[in-house]
Amino acid sequence: MLCKDCKKSSPQVDHFAAPAGHSVKGVSTLHDADGKVALQWVKTTVSESQREAAMRAAAEELAKPLKGTAKRVAAPKRNLRNSLSSYNIGDGHLGMYAWAAETGVDFDTDIAAKDLRAAIDHLVASAPASDTAYLMDLGDFTHADNRRNMTPESGNLLDVDSRFQRVIRIAVGVLRYGVLRLLEKHNKVEVFCVPGNHNPDSAGWMALLLAAHFESEPRVKVETSPSKFYYRQFGKSLIGITHGDKIKFQDLPSIMAADQPEAWGATKHRYWWCGHVHHTKHQEFRGCFVETFNTLAASDAWHHASGYRSARQMQRIDVDAEHGIYARGICNIGMIRP
């Protein structure tokens, strides 16, 4: 079509209806010798929010058959009402592959699952009988987010083990195992599947599957919010939880104060727990501690060749309702390997 005013060709997309969940992002037009439209290509895209909403809706639908299928676990006879124990899993990276000849250590999905189960067993055995427990996946629980085997945002190729469908079955199984073990020691268990830079989408559907599975278990609560930031107040402690890939650590205290002004004012002890960097970093800012946690996972080829090294361990943090953090349990890789 030619514009009446400028006599130049204009896009012919008025009749085009973009598919549900899509929006038009561009139009390519081929004109003939007379300036008339011969062919036209309409390009559509799915916005990030639309994509996340679609995946969440799909996950909720898939989770329906699992609702309430978890068997009840008998509650512990003794518990410490004023104590919280948080089992913090730093970057599980299930599905990552490492070859010992190249990296010094063999690693795959089965090894990752075995190590995590053993570490959970070790930390549960040494834990106080806290009334409340957190099973805290601090992000990147799976190495890849889908079958493309690339980081979602940067598109970096990943060293992966096995098929993605197998990886996610094992990953969900490990978290389910952790919940059941914690129920044996603690009266209430809350689960967090924090989205990381490796698994921004799979973290969401893992949480939905676990929530559906434990729906009939009143002692289990699963956080299913799509937010990157979570907050919990326990007595006089305020805990912030995030992966840490999109924020500077020194900014986290002010973010907590802005997001939770009432809880900030009502508490004396404030903590941020993060993953992402694979090593321990514990820094005190004005009114708040920011801490990152190690991973049990080995290094892949790129990180090993780049000189990255860190301890391999998992921690349990015990928090008193009045006095804040009062104890820790640490399980390093040597304690669970023969």
Secondary structure, DSSP 8 states (H G I E B T S, - for coil): -B-TTT--B----TT----TT-EEEEEEEEE-TTS-EEEEEEEEE--HHHHHHHHHHHHHHHHGGGTT-S------S--EEEEEEEEEE----BTB-B-HHHHSS-B-HHHHHHHHHHHHHHHHHTS--EEEEEEEE-S--BS-SSTT-B-TTT--B--B-S-HHHHHHHHHHHHHHHHHHHHHH-SEEEEEE---SS-TTHHHHHHHHHHHHTTT-TTEEE-----S-EEEEETTEEEEE---SSS-GGGHHHHHHHH-HHHHHH-SEEEEEE-SSSS-EEEEETTEEEEE--BSS---HHHHHTT----BEEEEEEEETTTEEEEEEEEEGGGT--
